[in-house]
Amino acid sequence: MDLLNYYDAVRKNFEEIKTLSGDLREYRFKIAGRFLVSIKFTSKHLASELTKSFSHLSCSSSAKPDLTILAWDSSMDRNRPAPYPFWNNSRGMLYRDFLSSDRVMVACDLEPNRLSLLDIKADTALYWIDDADRMPYYEKGSPFRFILHWWLSGKRCQFIHAAAVGKKDGGVLLGGAGGSGKSTAALACLDSDLLYAGDDYCLVDLQDGLRVHSIYNTAKLKGAEDLKRFPKLADAVVNPRRTSGEKAIMFLGDIYREKMIKDFPLKAILIPQYTGREDTVMRKAANEEALRAIFPSTAIQARGYGVSDFYSVFRLVKQTPSYVLETGADLEKIAGTISKFLSEA
């Protein structure tokens, strides 16, 4: 399959839907402190679903964008869906969830049907979903994740599956697989002197002395018991009628804007491990522990994660002190332990 021709075919679908909509809604964001990203939508509804997580990074600059993302769905014309990356082989139709060439990268998902494409040379990306009303909760919480990972990795800015909290003079990454306590530890800091950069994903600029940047203002909690520990967040849940296995999501840019921080220098990597005890304590960890905490879950969360990404994470871990954060049941002590560590660091 010629991926550039395929990209052009999908782009043609966007132009057709744009003509039907009669108008484009543009939103601009400053990503990683230095990249102007323009996102253009053919529908107001789709824009409202996919821009809330970036609200704290909104930018009014009229300069030429570094990256342009064109986003649409098929709500205006169900007979005109975007073409899918299928092709014939000896056994019939073959489906691939990731394709790439030197110029074009493609990620495809089914149920609901979604496409992400990036033309690296043109600094232009395409995002299509069949039905915006069937968008998964995690897509709303971390939109355009594949596109941003692909594009930013070429700028030495690494997408990381980790939470991040800190102050202007320094902060920490909280790394670990889902369920390790990243979100709990990060959200515990909202009522402390620490500021919040994210509880699931963030960016690390490898060109800027390992500087952490916020990418989404989303917070996620697994179940009702977790929500009880954060009663102030209960009214901010945007998906109260959740299906089984669906996390509650909140956009902290709306309710905790003063607690959001856009970037800070990285001081340490913390690996949360819940102990059930009352107190929270820290102990030194080997670099290998931090690598195991961050890299596998980061790679799983992306499409097209390659050797260069691994070495970026490896260098990040090698240059950064690592600690196990043995978290207890007292949320104030989690935040206090991290704050004290940063003050002394």
C-alpha positions in Angstrom: 0.0 0.0 0.0 1.3 3.5 -0.9 0.7 5.3 2.3 1.0 8.8 0.8 -1.8 8.0 -1.7 -3.8 6.6 1.2 -3.2 9.8 3.1 -4.4 11.8 0.1 -7.6 9.7 -0.1 -8.4 10.3 3.6 -7.6 14.0 3.1 -10.1 14.1 0.2 -12.8 12.7 2.6 -12.0 15.6 5.0 -12.3 18.2 2.2 -15.7 16.7 1.2 -17.1 16.9 4.8 -15.6 20.4 5.2 -17.6 21.5 2.1 -20.8 20.0 3.7 -20.1 21.7 7.0 -19.5 25.1 5.4 -17.2 26.2 8.2 -14.1 25.2 10.2 -13.6 25.7 13.9 -10.0 26.3 14.7 -8.4 26.0 18.2 -4.8 26.8 18.9 -2.6 25.4 21.7 1.0 25.8 22.7 2.5 22.3 23.3 5.7 21.7 25.2 6.1 25.5 25.6 7.5 25.9 22.0 5.2 24.3 19.5 2.1 26.0 18.1 -0.5 23.4 17.2 -3.6 24.3 15.3 -6.6 21.9 15.4 -9.4 22.4 12.9 -12.8 20.8 13.3 -15.7 20.4 10.9 -18.2 20.2 13.8 -18.8 22.1 17.0 -19.7 18.9 18.8 -16.5 17.1 17.9 -14.5 20.1 19.0 -16.2 20.3 22.4 -15.3 16.6 22.9 -11.7 16.9 22.0 -10.4 20.2 23.3 -11.3 20.3 27.0 -8.2 18.4 28.0 -6.0 21.1 26.3 -7.8 24.1 27.7 -4.9 25.1 30.0 -2.6 25.3 26.9 -4.9 27.5 24.8 -3.0 30.1 22.7 -4.2 33.1 20.7 -1.1 33.4 18.5 -1.7 34.1 14.8 1.7 32.8 13.8 2.1 29.9 11.3 1.4 26.7 13.3 4.2 24.1 13.6 1.6 21.3 13.3 -1.9 21.3 11.9 -4.5 18.6 12.8 -7.6 18.3 10.7 -10.4 16.5 12.6 -13.9 15.4 11.5 -16.5 12.6 11.8 -19.1 11.2 9.5 -22.2 12.6 11.2 -22.9 14.9 8.3 -22.8 12.1 5.7 -23.0 8.5 6.8 -22.6 7.4 3.2 -19.1 9.0 3.0 -16.9 7.4 5.7 -13.2 7.7 5.5 -11.4 4.8 3.7 -9.8 2.1 5.8 -6.3 0.6 5.6 -7.5 -2.8 4.3 -6.1 -4.6 1.3 -6.4 -8.0 -0.4 -4.1 -10.9 0.3 -4.3 -14.7 -0.3 -6.7 -15.1 2.7 -9.0 -12.2 1.8 -9.1 -8.9 3.6 -6.3 -8.0 6.1 -6.6 -5.4 8.8 -3.6 -3.6 10.3 -3.8 -1.3 13.3 -0.5 0.5 12.5 1.3 1.3 9.2 4.2 3.6 8.5 6.6 4.7 5.9 9.4 7.3 5.8 6.8 10.0 5.5 3.3 8.8 6.6 2.2 7.1 9.8 -1.3 5.6 10.3 -3.1 4.1 13.3 -6.5 2.4 12.8 -9.0 1.3 15.5 -12.3 -0.5 15.2 -15.4 -0.3 17.3 -15.7 2.6 17.2 -14.0 3.3 13.9 -11.1 5.8 14.2 -8.1 6.8 12.1 -5.0 8.9 13.0 -2.6 9.9 10.2 0.5 12.1 10.1 2.3 13.4 7.1 5.7 14.1 8.7 7.1 16.2 5.8 4.0 18.4 5.6 3.6 18.7 9.4 -0.1 18.0 8.9 -2.2 15.3 10.5 -5.7 13.8 10.0 -8.0 12.5 12.7 -11.4 10.9 11.8 -13.9 9.1 14.0 -17.0 7.5 12.5 -19.4 8.8 15.3 -18.4 11.4 17.8 -21.2 10.3 20.1 -19.6 6.8 20.5 -16.2 8.2 21.4 -14.5 6.2 24.2 -13.9 8.1 27.4 -10.1 7.7 27.2 -10.2 9.3 23.7 -11.8 12.4 25.3 -9.2 12.4 28.1 -6.1 12.1 25.9 -7.0 13.1 22.3 -4.7 12.9 19.4 -2.2 10.9 21.5 -0.8 8.9 18.6 -0.4 11.9 16.4 1.3 14.0 19.0 3.6 11.2 20.0 4.8 10.6 16.4 5.3 14.3 15.7 6.9 15.3 19.0 9.3 12.3 19.0 11.0 13.8 16.0 11.5 17.1 17.9 13.2 15.3 20.9 10.2 15.7 23.0 9.1 12.4 24.5 5.6 11.3 25.3 5.6 9.5 28.7 2.9 7.5 30.4 3.3 9.0 33.9 1.8 11.5 36.2 3.7 14.8 37.1 3.5 17.2 40.0 5.9 19.9 41.3 6.7 23.6 41.5 8.2 26.1 39.2 11.7 25.2 40.4 11.3 21.4 40.0 9.0 18.4 40.1 8.7 14.7 39.7 7.4 12.1 37.4 5.2 9.4 39.0 5.7 6.3 36.8 4.0 2.9 36.8 1.5 0.7 35.1 -2.2 1.3 35.4 -3.4 0.8 38.9 0.0 1.5 40.5 -1.3 4.6 42.2 -0.1 7.4 39.9 -3.4 9.2 39.8 -4.0 8.9 43.5 -0.6 10.3 44.3 -0.9 13.2 41.8 -4.5 14.1 42.9 -3.4 14.0 46.5 -1.2 17.0 45.8 -4.1 19.3 44.7 -4.7 20.4 48.3 -1.0 21.0 49.0 1.6 23.5 47.9 2.4 21.3 44.8 1.0 22.0 41.4 -0.4 19.5 38.9 0.8 18.7 35.4 -1.1 15.5 34.7 -2.0 12.1 36.1 -1.6 9.9 33.1 0.5 11.4 30.4 3.1 14.2 30.1 5.9 15.3 27.9 9.6 15.4 28.7 11.7 17.8 26.5 15.1 16.2 26.1 16.5 19.3 24.6 15.8 21.5 27.5 17.6 19.9 30.4 14.9 17.2 31.0 12.0 19.6 31.4 8.5 18.1 32.1 5.5 19.7 30.2 1.8 19.2 30.9 -0.1 17.9 27.9 -3.6 17.1 29.3 -5.4 18.5 32.3 -7.4 15.3 32.6 -7.8 13.4 35.8 -9.0 9.7 35.9 -10.2 7.7 38.9 -11.1 4.0 38.6 -14.2 3.5 40.8 -16.6 4.8 43.4 -14.2 4.1 46.2 -11.5 6.2 44.6 -14.0 9.1 44.1 -14.9 9.0 47.8 -11.3 9.8 48.6 -11.6 13.0 46.5 -15.1 14.4 47.3 -14.3 17.8 45.7 -14.0 16.1 42.3 -17.3 14.3 42.4 -19.3 17.1 40.7 -16.7 17.5 38.0 -17.0 14.0 36.6 -18.0 14.3 32.9 -19.1 10.7 32.4 -21.3 10.0 35.5 -23.2 7.2 33.6 -20.2 5.0 33.2 -20.1 1.5 31.8 -18.3 -1.4 33.5 -14.6 -0.8 33.5 -14.9 2.8 32.4 -12.9 5.3 34.6 -14.4 8.5 35.8 -12.7 11.5 34.1 -12.5 15.1 35.0 -10.9 18.2 33.4 -9.0 20.0 36.1 -8.4 23.0 33.8 -12.0 23.9 34.5 -12.1 23.5 38.3 -8.5 23.6 39.5 -7.0 26.0 36.9 -4.9 27.8 39.6 -3.3 24.4 40.5 -2.2 23.6 37.0 1.4 24.0 36.0 2.6 23.9 32.4 6.2 22.9 32.9 9.1 22.4 35.4 12.6 21.0 35.5 12.6 17.3 36.3 14.2 16.4 39.7 13.3 12.8 40.2 11.3 9.8 39.1 9.0 8.3 41.8 7.6 4.8 41.6 4.3 4.6 43.6 3.7 1.4 45.5 0.7 1.3 47.8 1.4 -0.3 51.2 -1.9 0.2 53.1 0.0 1.8 56.0 -0.8 5.2 57.3 2.5 6.9 56.4 4.2 7.5 53.1 7.9 6.9 52.8 10.6 7.0 50.1 13.5 4.8 49.4 16.2 4.9 46.7 15.5 2.8 43.6 17.8 1.5 40.9 17.5 3.0 37.4 16.3 -0.4 36.2 13.3 -0.2 38.5 12.3 3.2 37.0 12.8 1.9 33.4 10.5 -1.1 34.2 8.0 1.3 35.7 7.9 3.8 32.8 8.8 2.1 29.5 6.5 -0.9 29.1 3.3 1.1 29.9 4.5 4.0 27.7 5.1 1.7 24.8 1.7 -0.1 25.2 -0.1 3.3 25.2 1.3 4.3 21.8 1.4 3.0 18.3 4.6 2.8 16.4 6.8 3.0 19.5 10.3 2.4 18.2 14.0 2.0 19.1 14.5 5.7 19.3 11.7 6.0 21.8 13.3 3.3 24.0 16.6 5.1 24.0 15.0 8.4 24.8 13.3 6.8 27.8 16.6 5.0 28.7 18.5 8.3 28.7 15.8 10.0 30.7 16.0 7.3 33.4 19.7 7.1 33.4 20.1 10.9 34.0 17.4 11.1 36.7 17.4 10.0 40.4 14.8 7.3 41.1 12.9 6.5 44.2 10.1 4.1 45.3 7.2 6.1 46.8 5.6 3.7 49.3 2.2 5.4 49.6 0.0 5.1 52.6 -3.7 5.7 53.2 -3.3 9.3 54.4 -3.5 11.5 51.3 -2.0 14.5 53.0 1.1 12.5 53.9 1.6 11.5 50.3 1.6 15.2 49.2 3.7 16.2 52.2 6.3 13.5 51.5 6.7 14.6 47.9 6.8 18.3 48.8 9.4 17.8 51.5 11.6 15.8 49.1 11.4 18.6 46.5 12.2 21.3 49.1 15.3 19.3 50.2 16.3 18.4 46.6 
